[in-house]
Every structure is written in C-alpha cells, then in structure tokens.
Amino acid sequence: MDYDLLVKFLNWLWLPLSAAVGWLFKRLSAIENKADTVNNDLNNHKIHVAQVYVTRQEHLDVYTRFDGKLDRILDKLDQKQDK
C-alpha cells in the first residue's frame, strides 16, 4: 500500500517537473533561434557595408574637389577685400 502511494506521489511530482523542464528547453531553443537570426542579420549588414564603402581614390577625389572649391572661395574673398 505504501509503495502505491509513493508511486502516485512521484507521478504527480514528475508531471509538473517535466512540464517545467520542457517549457525551459523550448524557451532556450527559441532564444537560440532568435540569436541565430540576429547573427545572420549582422553578417548581412557587414556584407552590405563592405560593398558600399568609399574607396580611398574616391575619397581623395572628393577631397581634391572640395579643396579646389574652398580655394576659389578664398580667392574671391581676397579679390573683394582688395577693392
């Protein structure tokens, strides 16, 4: 009789414990899937950034044009100051 009572008690104890462990594993799996998704998005972003970065030559060309325009503005200001 005591053995049957112990078995019933362990069965009642096992049910909520197994449900809690199953829920925990399911949540951990969902978190892992979300982390994989975020990691893939980050890798895609890195690839996109690497594809559209400015090369050194393009940067120097823009800097040269900007410097030339700035020199022209300063020359015009000097001409106005002389008048």
BADODO-461951 format. One record per atom (N, C-alpha, C): residue in three letters; x, y, z. Coordinates in steps of 0.05 Angstrom, whole numbers, padded with zeros to 5 digits, always signed. Atoms other than C-alpha are relative to their C-alpha. Layout:
<sites>
AlaXYZ/...
</sites>
This chain:
<sites>
Met+00016-00024+00000/Met+00000+00000+00000/Met+00017+00025+00000/Asp-00018-00023-00001/Asp+00056+00048+00017/Asp+00014+00004-00027/Tyr-00013-00001+00025/Tyr+00090+00031-00048/Tyr-00018+00014-00021/Asp+00019-00012+00019/Asp+00028+00050-00089/Asp-00002+00030+00005/Leu+00002-00028-00007/Leu+00023+00116-00052/Leu+00025+00015-00008/Leu-00025-00012+00008/Leu+00097+00131-00065/Leu+00001+00003-00031/Val+00000-00002+00030/Val+00088+00116-00140/Val-00019+00022-00009/Lys+00019-00021+00008/Lys+00027+00161-00145/Lys+00012+00028+00007/Phe-00013-00025-00007/Phe+00065+00216-00108/Phe+00021+00008-00020/Leu-00022-00005+00020/Leu+00125+00210-00155/Leu-00012+00007-00027/Asn+00013-00007+00025/Asn+00079+00211-00215/Asn-00011+00029+00000/Trp+00010-00027-00002/Trp+00046+00275-00191/Trp+00022+00020+00002/Leu-00023-00018-00001/Leu+00114+00305-00177/Leu+00014+00002-00027/Trp-00013+00001+00026/Trp+00142+00283-00244/Trp-00014+00017-00021/Leu+00015-00014+00021/Leu+00087+00315-00286/Leu+00006+00030+00000/Pro-00007-00028+00002/Pro+00098+00388-00266/Pro+00030+00005-00005/Leu-00028-00003+00004/Leu+00173+00379-00264/Leu+00007-00004-00030/Ser-00006+00004+00029/Ser+00175+00351-00335/Ser-00012+00022-00017/Ala+00012-00023+00015/Ala+00128+00406-00359/Ala+00018+00024+00002/Ala-00017-00023-00003/Ala+00173+00459-00330/Ala+00026-00003-00015/Val-00025+00005+00015/Val+00236+00428-00360/Val-00005+00002-00030/Gly+00007-00002+00028/Gly+00202+00421-00427/Gly-00004+00029-00009/Trp+00004-00029+00006/Trp+00180+00494-00426/Trp+00026+00015-00001/Leu-00026-00014-00001/Leu+00250+00516-00407/Leu+00016-00007-00025/Phe-00015+00007+00024/Phe+00282+00477-00464/Phe-00012+00013-00025/Lys+00013-00013+00023/Lys+00230+00505-00513/Lys+00008+00030-00001/Arg-00008-00029-00001/Arg+00246+00577-00490/Arg+00029+00003-00008/Leu-00028-00002+00007/Leu+00321+00565-00495/Leu+00004-00005-00030/Ser-00002+00004+00028/Ser+00311+00538-00565/Ser-00009+00025-00016/Ala+00010-00025+00013/Ala+00271+00600-00584/Ala+00020+00022+00002/Ile-00021-00021-00004/Ile+00325+00645-00555/Ile+00024-00005-00019/Glu-00022+00007+00017/Glu+00378+00607-00594/Glu-00007+00006-00029/Asn+00008-00006+00028/Asn+00338+00614-00659/Asn+00000+00030-00005/Lys-00001-00030+00002/Lys+00330+00689-00646/Lys+00028+00010-00002/Ala-00028-00008+00001/Ala+00405+00695-00634/Ala+00012-00006-00027/Asp-00010+00007+00027/Asp+00419+00659-00700/Asp-00011+00020-00020/Thr+00012-00020+00018/Thr+00371+00707-00735/Thr+00015+00027+00002/Val-00014-00026-00004/Val+00405+00768-00705/Val+00029-00002-00011/Asn-00027+00004+00011/Asn+00474+00739-00723/Asn+00000+00001-00030/Asn+00002-00001+00029/Asn+00452+00728-00795/Asn-00005+00029-00010/Asp+00005-00027+00008/Asp+00425+00799-00799/Asp+00025+00017+00003/Leu-00025-00014-00003/Leu+00490+00826-00772/Leu+00020-00006-00022/Asn-00018+00008+00021/Asn+00530+00786-00822/Asn-00008+00013-00027/Asn+00010-00013+00025/Asn+00486+00812-00879/Asn+00006+00030+00000/His-00006-00029-00002/His+00496+00883-00854/His+00030+00005-00005/Lys-00029-00003+00005/Lys+00572+00873-00853/Lys+00006-00003-00030/Ile-00004+00004+00029/Ile+00569+00848-00925/Ile-00009+00025-00015/His+00011-00023+00014/His+00526+00907-00946/His+00019+00024+00004/Val-00018-00022-00006/Val+00573+00957-00912/Val+00026-00003-00016/Ala-00024+00004+00016/Ala+00633+00925-00946/Ala-00004+00004-00029/Gln+00005-00004+00029/Gln+00600+00930-01014/Gln-00003+00030-00007/Val+00006-00028+00007/Val+00583+01004-01009/Val+00019+00020+00013/Tyr-00018-00019-00013/Tyr+00643+01034-00973/Tyr+00014+00017-00022/Val-00013-00018+00018/Val+00681+01092-01004/Val+00029-00009-00003/Thr-00028+00008+00004/Thr+00748+01073-01035/Thr+00017+00024+00006/Arg-00019-00022-00006/Arg+00810+01114-01020/Arg+00001+00020-00023/Gln-00002-00017+00023/Gln+00813+01141-01090/Gln-00025+00019-00002/Glu+00024-00016+00000/Glu+00740+01165-01088/Glu+00001+00021+00022/His-00003-00019-00022/His+00754+01198-01021/His+00019+00022-00007/Leu-00019-00021+00008/Leu+00815+01234-01048/Leu-00011+00018-00022/Asp+00013-00016+00021/Asp+00776+01257-01110/Asp-00019+00021+00012/Val+00019-00019-00013/Val+00722+01288-01066/Val+00015+00021+00015/Tyr-00016-00019-00016/Tyr+00773+01319-01020/Tyr+00014+00021-00018/Thr-00013-00018+00019/Thr+00810+01349-01080/Thr-00020+00021-00011/Arg+00021-00019+00010/Arg+00746+01379-01109/Arg-00008+00020+00022/Phe+00008-00017-00022/Phe+00726+01406-01041/Phe+00022+00021+00006/Asp-00022-00018-00005/Asp+00795+01436-01031/Asp+00002+00021-00022/Gly-00001-00019+00022/Gly+00793+01468-01100/Gly-00022+00021+00002/Lys+00022-00019-00003/Lys+00725+01500-01087/Lys+00005+00019+00023/Leu-00007-00017-00023/Leu+00749+01525-01020/Leu+00021+00021-00008/Asp-00021-00019+00009/Asp+00810+01557-01053/Asp-00013+00021-00018/Arg+00013-00020+00017/Arg+00765+01591-01105/Arg-00016+00020+00017/Ile+00015-00018-00018/Ile+00720+01619-01050/Ile+00019+00019+00015/Leu-00019-00017-00014/Leu+00780+01645-01012/Leu+00013+00020-00019/Asp-00011-00019+00020/Asp+00809+01676-01076/Asp-00021+00022-00005/Lys+00021-00020+00005/Lys+00742+01711-01089/Lys-00002+00019+00024/Leu+00001-00017-00023/Leu+00741+01737-01018/Leu+00024+00019+00001/Asp-00024-00017+00001/Asp+00812+01763-01025/Asp-00003+00022-00021/Gln+00005-00020+00021/Gln+00792+01799-01090/Gln-00019+00021+00009/Lys+00019-00020-00010/Lys+00733+01832-01056/Lys+00012+00017+00022/Gln-00013-00015-00022/Gln+00776+01853-00997/Gln+00019+00021-00012/Asp-00018-00019+00013/Asp+00825+01887-01045/Asp-00015+00024-00011/Lys+00016-00022+00012/Lys+00770+01931-01075/Lys-00008+00020+00020/
</sites>
